[in-house]
Amino acid sequence: MIQRVVAIGLKIPDNEAYTALVTLQRLGVAVERLERCEIWQLDDTGDGSSIGGRIEANEAIFNPNKHRLRPLEQATPRAGEVWIDRIGEDADVRIAGVAHARRYVGWRLFGADDAPVHRDVVVAAVERLLCNPAIEKALY
Amino acid sequence: MSRRIAVPVFPGTNSEDETVRLLRDCGGDARLVHWSQAETLGGYDAYVLSGGFAYEDRIRAGAIAAHDRIMDFVIEGAERGKLVFGICNGAQIVLEAGLVPGTGPIRRPTAAFTDNAPAAHFVCRHVYLKLTIEPSRCAITASLPSSALIPAWAAHGEGRLAASDEHLREIVDGGHMAFVYAHADGVADERAVPNGSALGCAGLVNRAGNVLAIMPHPERDAWNFNHLDRRTGSNALAPSGGAVLFESFVRAVERA
């Protein structure tokens, strides 16, 4: 069993990310661009070369008309990024060869120079908007 | 002069019309205030946040609306003692704004109305709200009898109260749990709960008793013609059923 991590993002305009961006800016959080994606952490028994096709075969999580799939090198958030974990959520998803799947919402924040923002900015965005600690956990 | 009640409309609100109609039928001077008119909200005496999907529930139900300009006025009003009544999506917004249970800072929620359980599906079910606090504990319920039973419709996919064990204890110990789900005979048990809500909770009140948030819709079971048994005749348009909670709210506004 191998753990694989992929990001599924939109290739069409992401209205939710735009709304979050405008709200964060209104709250005084220093962010200029915001990317959102679904992070899938998969316990996979299948062949690594076919994982993209197997995920794309599940129409509940991937629509080729609007989604883009990208394998991630590491199973942790990158610079400027937070993964939001819904406490107790059981990702009921069937992907061939995948024994168990965990879903996060990934938010990546970029500053004025289009570089990932400092961790303090991510923490501010999490505390003020992106995470409700009653039901969610933030992973940095 | 009659005191004025605002029903704010966010992009995505969808229950504002019946909410205003019922407030008016119960004697209230209620008006819709759209998001582009937010600056006028300070001149109102009370606020009712109605159901819907404000900002398409982006990020979380109520999360974006809780930071909207509209809520600047609602929060300021609540802190000055004005009455705030959130229903369904309005309740989710009030929780995200931290107004109820009100055990943390403003806009730092300590609880949420979130995905139904065990199945995270939309539920549309007739329910009863049972008042579990002394009526006078909350200004909005003050005209109801003890243990009042209010008919309503649960119509939500995210109505389950969730919080840490510590915050659930605060909710109970602080007398914040205003309503639980019950059967028509007043018995409150697990089978009466449509969404897996912690403690069977259907509604929360803040410490000061001027902000109430409930998930089910009493305004959808509030005239003779739209009860389950669909009574008709000459009084078809008379308020009844769930209207008692709105009548109690309007009386509280006039008293305030």
Interface residues (C-beta under 8 A of the other chain):
Chain A: N15 E16 T19 A20 T23 R26 L27 R86 I87 E89 E127 R128 L129 L130 N132 P133 A134 I135 E136
Chain B: Y55 E56 R58 I59 R60 A63 I64 H67 E96 R107 R108 P109 T110 A111 A112 T114 D115 A162 A163 S164 H167
